[in-house]
Amino acid sequence: MNSISPRVVQLTEANGFLKEHPEIQYVDLLITDMNGVIRGKRVERASLSKVYERGINLPASLFALDINGSTVESTGLGLHIGDADRTCFPIPGTLSYEPWQKRPTAQLLMTMHEQDGSPFFADPREVLRRVVKKFDDLGLTICAAFELEFYLIDQENVNGRPQPPRSPISGKRPVSTQVYLIDDLDEYVDCLQDMLEGAKEQGLPADAIVKESAPAQFEVNLHHVEDAIKACDYAVLLKRLIKNIAYDHEMDSTFMAKPYPGQAGNGLHVHISLLDKQTGQNIFATDDPEHHAPLRHAIAGILDTLPASMAFLCPNVNSYRRFGAQFYVPNAPSWGLDNRTVAVRVPTGSSEAIRIEHRVAGADANPYLMMASILAGIHHGMTQRLEPGTPVSGNSYEQLEQSLPNNLRDALRRLDDSAVMNQYISPEYIDIFVACKEAELEEFETTISDLEYNWYLHTV
């Protein structure tokens, strides 16, 4: 029996989409860089078939860009290889409509490949795929769901600093820090509702928005999917949707880890369970989560690798300003049952839905790299049968001293020196990641801040 090639199936998907949307004029071809920033090309409708058949060329240095979009030459992906191109191909199932565009436009996620067709090692999506493959080999499916926190902010800054936007209803800037307050949702109801409706239109499983504990801060919950890579695709696309819908409503949004001193930062929590491929059963399901071996091993692996994972979970200088007991951001490897003060929380509302909630990462993390590091820890703990110790009851901040890296430089050193992380994520990729982040650190540390001028210019 003749088999149909994947390219033919994907081309059929593209043609079907264009037939359903005859108004489409352009297609944005998107690829996510090391920092989680979406880059790519825009092509005309007529070029979409060629994209599916031949892909598009983009330089490999796309994965050696710092947060400002400049190539970090010490990665070896820039001039050292002649700034050579690689080929990017579409990711099936990601072709969707962009509801915020004035000119009808679609979007399509891409992933980079070598010239011989093999996946390009420095694509964060490929970094994650290699870790996921280890769970495939164990006969396990990863079920995951993200929770993204963000701020709506005014398009006009005050002396370069953000401020909450005026409410379209009352005209006032919010000052409330009351979590889950419905009235604050009402103040921005049109914008927030457009986000949910836009997500639905794009096939993103966003099922709820809640008010978080700072002025104009909100959280969007994505429903769980039985595919870790797809869960990250959804998170990346949801961030893009939120930014564009907010802009459509004459506001900006930010996923910066700590935009305001004295207010809560933006977190990126992820819920993970593991399903047996043959039975479909959740292997974490139990009536006694404290003593359930598969769950304990997985948690122990996360805690063991947490210090070395911090650079992926908190990848920017600003990331570490988010930590503090008053903001429910854990700063030590810890776990507990229904405890929001720990790094790894186990919600126990239903024995069948027992899962791991990882609560450390900031919303500025790249979801693919974040997921890869967490899954590396889970796999490490399960295969080595590690034990996590006793779960924390009560306030972990009063019981445990801060022990996780509290700055980017220390986090990069822990990652670079970790034998376990280098087993799961290629040392070649870790070298590239560390080189990019060290270049950002160097620029940050040689910049003289306004505070330094205020303190020292006329006083020393």
C-alpha positions as CSV (number, residue, x, y, z in Angstrom):
1,M,0.0,0.0,0.0
2,N,1.4,3.4,-1.0
3,S,2.0,5.8,1.9
4,I,1.3,9.5,1.7
5,S,4.3,11.7,2.5
6,P,4.0,14.2,5.4
7,R,4.7,17.1,3.0
8,V,1.6,16.1,0.9
9,V,-0.5,15.9,4.1
10,Q,0.7,19.3,5.3
11,L,0.1,20.9,1.9
12,T,-3.4,19.6,2.0
13,E,-3.8,21.3,5.4
14,A,-2.5,24.6,3.9
15,N,-4.8,24.4,0.8
16,G,-7.8,23.6,3.0
17,F,-7.0,26.6,5.3
18,L,-6.7,29.0,2.4
19,K,-9.9,27.7,0.8
20,E,-11.7,28.3,4.2
21,H,-10.2,31.8,4.4
22,P,-10.2,33.3,0.9
23,E,-9.7,36.7,2.5
24,I,-6.2,35.9,3.7
25,Q,-3.6,38.2,2.1
26,Y,-0.4,37.4,4.1
27,V,1.1,34.7,6.3
28,D,3.5,35.3,9.1
29,L,6.1,32.6,9.4
30,L,7.2,32.4,13.1
31,I,10.1,30.8,14.9
32,T,11.0,31.2,18.5
33,D,14.5,32.2,19.5
34,M,16.5,31.4,22.6
35,N,14.9,34.2,24.6
36,G,11.3,33.2,23.6
37,V,11.1,36.1,21.2
38,I,9.2,35.3,18.0
39,R,11.0,36.1,14.8
40,G,10.5,35.2,11.2
41,K,9.2,36.4,7.8
42,R,5.9,37.6,6.3
43,V,5.0,36.1,2.9
44,E,2.1,36.6,0.5
45,R,-0.7,34.2,0.3
46,A,0.4,32.7,-3.0
47,S,3.8,31.7,-1.5
48,L,2.3,29.4,1.2
49,S,2.5,26.3,-0.9
50,K,6.2,26.9,-1.6
51,V,6.7,27.3,2.2
52,Y,5.2,23.8,2.8
53,E,7.1,22.2,-0.1
54,R,10.5,23.8,0.3
55,G,10.6,25.6,3.6
56,I,12.2,29.0,4.1
57,N,15.8,30.0,4.8
58,L,16.8,31.8,7.9
59,P,20.3,32.2,9.4
60,A,21.4,29.8,12.1
61,S,22.5,32.9,14.0
62,L,18.8,33.4,14.8
63,F,19.5,31.1,17.8
64,A,22.5,33.2,18.9
65,L,20.7,36.5,19.4
66,D,20.7,38.4,22.6
67,I,17.6,40.0,24.0
68,N,18.2,43.1,21.7
69,G,18.5,40.9,18.6
70,S,22.2,41.2,18.1
71,T,24.3,38.2,17.2
72,V,26.6,37.0,20.0
73,E,29.6,35.9,18.0
74,S,31.2,33.8,20.8
75,T,28.4,31.2,20.2
76,G,30.1,30.3,16.9
77,L,26.8,30.5,15.0
78,G,27.5,33.9,13.4
79,L,30.4,35.0,11.2
80,H,32.4,31.9,12.2
81,I,30.1,29.9,9.9
82,G,29.6,32.7,7.4
83,D,26.2,33.5,9.0
84,A,24.9,30.6,7.0
85,D,21.3,29.8,6.4
86,R,19.4,26.7,7.6
87,T,15.9,25.6,6.3
88,C,12.8,26.1,8.4
89,F,9.7,24.0,7.8
90,P,6.1,24.4,9.0
91,I,4.9,22.7,12.2
92,P,1.6,20.9,11.3
93,G,-1.5,22.1,13.0
94,T,-0.2,25.7,13.8
95,L,-1.6,27.5,10.8
96,S,-4.2,29.9,12.1
97,Y,-5.9,33.3,11.6
98,E,-4.5,36.5,13.3
99,P,-7.6,38.2,14.6
100,W,-5.9,41.5,15.5
101,Q,-4.6,42.4,12.0
102,K,-6.3,45.1,9.8
103,R,-5.2,43.3,6.7
104,P,-6.3,39.6,6.9
105,T,-3.2,37.7,7.9
106,A,-2.5,34.1,9.1
107,Q,0.4,32.8,11.1
108,L,2.4,29.5,11.0
109,L,5.0,28.2,13.4
110,M,8.2,27.0,11.9
111,T,11.2,24.9,13.2
112,M,14.7,24.9,11.8
113,H,16.5,22.0,10.1
114,E,20.0,21.2,8.9
115,Q,20.6,21.1,5.1
116,D,20.3,17.3,5.2
117,G,16.8,17.6,6.7
118,S,17.7,16.7,10.3
119,P,16.5,19.0,13.1
120,F,18.8,21.9,14.0
121,F,20.3,21.3,17.4
122,A,20.1,24.9,18.6
123,D,16.4,25.3,18.0
124,P,14.8,25.4,21.5
125,R,12.0,23.3,20.2
126,E,14.5,20.6,19.2
127,V,16.2,20.9,22.6
128,L,12.8,19.9,24.2
129,R,12.1,17.2,21.6
130,R,15.3,15.4,22.5
131,V,14.2,15.3,26.2
132,V,10.7,14.2,25.3
133,K,12.1,11.3,23.3
134,K,13.4,9.8,26.5
135,F,9.9,9.6,27.9
136,D,8.7,8.0,24.6
137,D,11.3,5.4,25.2
138,L,9.8,4.7,28.7
139,G,6.3,4.3,27.2
140,L,5.1,7.6,28.8
141,T,3.1,10.5,27.4
142,I,3.7,14.0,29.0
143,C,0.5,15.9,29.8
144,A,1.1,19.6,30.5
145,A,-0.6,22.9,31.0
146,F,0.8,26.4,31.5
147,E,-0.4,29.4,33.5
148,L,0.9,32.7,32.3
149,E,0.9,35.9,34.3
150,F,1.2,39.3,32.7
151,Y,0.5,43.0,33.3
152,L,-1.5,45.4,31.1
153,I,0.5,48.6,31.0
154,D,0.0,52.1,29.6
155,Q,1.5,52.8,26.2
156,E,3.0,55.9,27.7
157,N,5.8,55.4,30.2
158,V,6.8,57.8,33.0
159,N,10.5,58.6,32.7
160,G,10.9,55.2,31.0
161,R,9.1,53.3,33.6
162,P,5.8,51.5,33.2
163,Q,2.5,52.5,34.7
164,P,-1.0,50.8,34.8
165,P,-3.3,51.8,32.0
166,R,-6.4,53.8,32.6
167,S,-9.6,51.7,32.8
168,P,-11.7,52.1,29.6
169,I,-14.7,52.1,31.9
170,S,-13.8,54.4,34.8
171,G,-10.8,56.2,33.3
172,K,-8.9,55.6,36.5
173,R,-5.5,53.8,36.9
174,P,-5.9,50.7,39.1
175,V,-4.2,50.5,42.5
176,S,-5.9,47.3,43.7
177,T,-3.8,44.4,44.8
178,Q,-6.8,42.2,45.5
179,V,-6.3,38.8,43.9
180,Y,-9.3,37.2,42.1
181,L,-11.3,40.5,42.2
182,I,-14.0,40.3,39.6
183,D,-14.5,44.0,39.5
184,D,-11.0,44.5,38.2
185,L,-11.7,42.0,35.4
186,D,-14.7,44.2,34.5
187,E,-12.5,47.3,34.2
188,Y,-10.8,45.7,31.2
189,V,-13.5,43.3,30.1
190,D,-13.4,44.1,26.3
191,C,-9.7,43.5,26.1
192,L,-9.6,40.4,28.2
193,Q,-12.6,38.9,26.5
194,D,-11.0,39.5,23.1
195,M,-8.0,37.6,24.3
196,L,-10.1,34.6,25.2
197,E,-12.1,34.8,22.0
198,G,-8.9,35.3,19.9
199,A,-7.4,32.2,21.6
200,K,-10.4,30.2,20.7
201,E,-10.2,31.4,17.1
202,Q,-6.6,30.3,17.0
203,G,-7.2,26.9,18.5
204,L,-5.3,27.8,21.7
205,P,-6.9,26.1,24.8
206,A,-7.1,29.2,27.0
207,D,-10.1,28.5,29.4
208,A,-9.9,31.2,32.1
209,I,-8.5,34.6,33.0
210,V,-8.1,35.6,36.7
211,K,-7.1,38.9,38.4
212,E,-3.7,38.5,40.0
213,S,-2.3,40.3,43.1
214,A,-1.2,43.6,41.6
215,P,-2.7,46.5,39.6
216,A,-3.7,45.4,36.1
217,Q,-2.0,42.0,36.6
218,F,-3.8,39.0,35.2
219,E,-3.3,35.2,34.6
220,V,-4.4,33.2,31.7
221,N,-4.8,29.4,32.1
222,L,-4.2,27.0,29.3
223,H,-6.0,23.7,29.4
224,H,-3.8,20.6,29.6
225,V,-2.7,18.7,26.4
226,E,-1.1,15.3,26.0
227,D,1.9,16.7,24.2
228,A,4.7,18.7,26.0
229,I,5.9,20.3,22.8
230,K,2.5,21.4,21.7
231,A,1.8,22.8,25.2
232,C,4.9,25.1,24.7
233,D,3.7,26.0,21.2
234,Y,0.4,27.1,22.8
235,A,2.2,29.2,25.4
236,V,4.4,31.0,22.9
237,L,1.4,31.8,20.6
238,L,-0.7,32.9,23.5
239,K,1.9,35.4,24.6
240,R,1.9,36.8,21.0
241,L,-1.9,37.0,21.0
242,I,-2.0,38.8,24.3
243,K,0.5,41.4,23.2
244,N,-1.3,42.1,20.0
245,I,-4.8,42.2,21.4
246,A,-3.7,44.6,24.2
247,Y,-2.1,46.8,21.6
248,D,-5.4,46.7,19.6
249,H,-7.1,48.1,22.7
250,E,-4.5,50.9,22.9
251,M,-2.6,49.3,25.8
252,D,0.6,47.4,26.1
253,S,1.3,44.2,28.0
254,T,4.4,42.8,29.6
255,F,5.7,39.4,30.6
256,M,8.8,41.0,32.2
257,A,9.5,39.1,35.4
258,K,9.5,42.1,37.7
259,P,8.2,45.3,36.1
260,Y,7.3,47.2,39.3
261,P,9.3,47.4,42.5
262,G,7.2,46.4,45.5
263,Q,4.6,44.5,43.4
264,A,4.3,40.9,42.5
265,G,6.3,39.6,39.5
266,N,5.0,37.6,36.5
267,G,5.3,33.9,36.9
268,L,5.0,31.0,34.5
269,H,3.7,27.9,36.3
270,V,3.4,24.6,34.6
271,H,1.3,21.5,35.6
272,I,2.7,18.1,34.5
273,S,1.5,14.5,34.7
274,L,2.7,11.4,33.0
275,L,0.4,8.9,31.2
276,D,1.1,5.3,30.4
277,K,1.0,5.0,26.6
278,Q,-0.7,1.6,26.7
279,T,-3.4,2.3,29.3
280,G,-3.7,6.1,29.2
281,Q,-3.6,6.1,33.0
282,N,-1.9,8.8,35.0
283,I,1.0,7.2,36.7
284,F,0.9,9.8,39.4
285,A,-2.7,9.0,40.3
286,T,-2.9,7.9,43.9
287,D,-4.9,8.3,47.2
288,D,-1.6,8.7,49.0
289,P,0.6,11.2,47.1
290,E,3.1,11.6,49.9
291,H,4.2,8.0,49.6
292,H,3.5,7.2,45.9
293,A,6.9,6.1,44.4
294,P,6.6,7.4,40.8
295,L,5.5,10.8,42.1
296,R,8.2,11.0,44.7
297,H,11.0,10.0,42.3
298,A,9.8,12.6,39.8
299,I,9.7,15.4,42.4
300,A,13.1,14.4,43.8
301,G,14.6,14.7,40.3
302,I,13.2,18.2,39.9
303,L,14.5,19.3,43.3
304,D,17.9,17.8,42.6
305,T,18.3,19.6,39.3
306,L,16.6,22.8,40.3
307,P,19.7,24.8,41.0
308,A,21.2,23.9,37.7
309,S,17.9,24.6,35.9
310,M,17.6,28.2,37.2
311,A,19.2,29.8,34.2
312,F,16.5,28.3,32.0
313,L,13.7,29.1,34.4
314,C,14.9,32.6,35.2
315,P,17.0,33.6,32.2
316,N,17.4,37.4,32.6
317,V,19.0,39.8,35.0
318,N,15.5,41.1,36.0
319,S,14.3,37.5,36.6
320,Y,15.8,37.4,40.1
321,R,14.1,40.5,41.3
322,R,10.9,38.6,41.4
323,F,11.9,36.4,44.3
324,G,10.6,37.0,47.8
325,A,8.4,35.4,50.4
326,Q,5.7,38.0,50.2
327,F,5.2,37.3,46.5
328,Y,4.9,33.5,46.8
329,V,8.1,32.8,44.8
330,P,10.0,29.9,46.3
331,N,13.7,30.4,46.7
332,A,14.7,26.9,47.9
333,P,14.2,23.3,46.5
334,S,11.1,22.2,48.3
335,W,7.8,20.4,47.8
336,G,4.5,20.0,49.5
337,L,0.9,18.9,49.2
338,D,-1.5,21.8,48.3
339,N,1.2,24.3,49.5
340,R,1.8,27.4,47.4
341,T,4.9,28.4,49.3
342,V,7.0,25.6,47.9
343,A,8.8,25.1,44.5
344,V,6.9,21.9,43.6
345,R,3.3,21.8,44.6
346,V,1.1,18.7,44.4
347,P,-2.6,19.6,44.0
348,T,-4.6,16.8,45.7
349,G,-8.2,17.7,44.8
350,S,-8.7,14.5,42.9
351,S,-6.7,11.3,43.2
352,E,-7.0,10.7,39.4
353,A,-5.7,14.2,38.6
354,I,-2.6,14.2,40.8
355,R,0.1,16.2,39.1
356,I,3.2,18.3,39.7
357,E,2.9,22.1,39.7
358,H,6.3,23.7,39.1
359,R,6.1,27.2,40.5
360,V,9.6,28.7,40.1
361,A,9.9,30.1,36.5
362,G,9.2,33.6,35.5
363,A,7.0,34.6,32.6
364,D,10.2,35.8,30.8
365,A,11.3,32.2,30.4
366,N,11.4,30.4,27.1
367,P,8.7,27.7,27.5
368,Y,10.6,25.1,25.5
369,L,13.8,25.5,27.5
370,M,11.9,25.7,30.8
371,M,10.0,22.5,29.9
372,A,13.1,20.7,28.8
373,S,14.9,21.4,32.1
374,I,11.9,20.3,34.2
375,L,11.4,17.1,32.3
376,A,15.2,16.4,32.5
377,G,14.8,16.5,36.3
378,I,11.7,14.3,36.2
379,H,13.4,11.7,34.0
380,H,16.6,11.8,36.1
381,G,14.6,11.3,39.4
382,M,12.5,8.4,38.0
383,T,15.4,6.5,36.4
384,Q,17.7,7.0,39.4
385,R,14.9,6.4,41.9
386,L,15.7,9.5,43.9
387,E,13.8,10.4,47.1
388,P,12.6,14.0,47.8
389,G,12.5,13.9,51.6
390,T,9.5,15.0,53.7
391,P,7.0,17.4,52.2
392,V,6.9,20.9,53.7
393,S,3.8,21.8,55.7
394,G,3.0,25.4,56.4
395,N,5.1,28.4,55.4
396,S,8.3,27.1,53.7
397,Y,9.9,30.6,53.8
398,E,10.0,30.4,57.6
399,Q,11.5,26.9,57.5
400,L,14.0,26.9,54.7
401,E,16.8,29.3,53.9
402,Q,17.2,30.7,50.4
403,S,19.6,28.3,48.6
404,L,18.7,28.6,44.9
405,P,20.9,30.9,42.8
406,N,19.7,34.4,43.3
407,N,21.4,36.0,40.3
408,L,22.0,35.2,36.7
409,R,25.8,34.7,36.8
410,D,25.6,32.1,39.6
411,A,22.7,30.4,37.7
412,L,24.8,30.2,34.5
413,R,27.7,28.6,36.4
414,R,25.5,26.0,38.0
415,L,24.0,25.1,34.6
416,D,27.5,25.0,32.9
417,D,28.9,22.7,35.7
418,S,25.9,20.3,36.0
419,A,26.8,16.8,34.8
420,V,23.1,15.9,34.9
421,M,21.9,18.8,32.7
422,N,24.7,18.1,30.2
423,Q,23.4,14.6,29.8
424,Y,19.9,15.8,28.8
425,I,20.7,19.0,27.0
426,S,23.7,18.9,24.7
427,P,26.8,20.6,26.0
428,E,27.1,22.3,22.7
429,Y,23.7,24.0,23.2
430,I,24.4,24.9,26.8
431,D,27.7,26.6,25.6
432,I,25.6,28.7,23.2
433,F,23.0,29.6,25.8
434,V,25.6,30.5,28.4
435,A,27.6,32.6,25.9
436,C,24.5,34.6,24.9
437,K,23.5,35.3,28.5
438,E,27.1,36.1,29.6
439,A,27.2,38.7,26.8
440,E,24.0,40.3,28.1
441,L,25.4,40.3,31.6
442,E,28.6,42.0,30.5
443,E,26.7,44.8,28.8
444,F,24.4,45.2,31.8
445,E,27.3,45.3,34.3
446,T,29.2,47.9,32.3
447,T,26.2,50.2,32.0
448,I,26.0,53.1,34.6
449,S,22.5,53.3,36.1
450,D,20.6,56.4,37.1
451,L,20.8,55.2,40.7
452,E,24.6,55.2,40.6
453,Y,24.5,58.9,39.4
454,N,22.0,59.8,42.1
455,W,24.1,58.1,44.8
456,Y,27.7,58.9,43.8
457,L,28.0,61.8,41.3
458,H,28.0,64.6,43.9
459,T,28.6,62.7,47.1
460,V,31.8,60.8,46.9
